[in-house]
């Protein structure tokens, strides 16, 4: 398994994700350095626009999935999978059986049913650091924490990051 934490560079982490002009509806702290929250450079207030230039995903800890029934993906009861990164469209980079794999999500994240094959027992900790530039030419980094149990989602309301609407 990869050493944690690790960074995936130049990543937009969900379907239709795009950099470019964004508008926030939530107050946002902007930090001078990626990965460092010890000081805030400035704040962006709701309805301000800015340009998202690039982003890096900091994987702090993997998600843990435990298999409880045989799966069509070839996993068996008792197998443990580690979700390493979300690849979009419901797909994940995982570590299982001592190797990397790329699979479509087949585990439940909420309630188990009689058809549950595997269950997420520990959510990954994934932080998206986004390099931005404001209209006044000030630059810095946003820290956006993935709060979704499946895929990628944030609590902040920001328009423009999702090209699908």
Secondary structure, DSSP 8 states (H G I E B T S, - for coil): ---SSEEE-S---STTB--EEEEESS-EEEESSTT--SSEEEEE-TT-EEEEEEEEEEEEE-EEEEE-S--TTS--TT-EEEEEEEEETTEEEEEETTEEEEEE--SBSS---TT--EEEEE--EEEEEEEEEETTS-EEEEEEE---SSS---SS-EESSBTT-
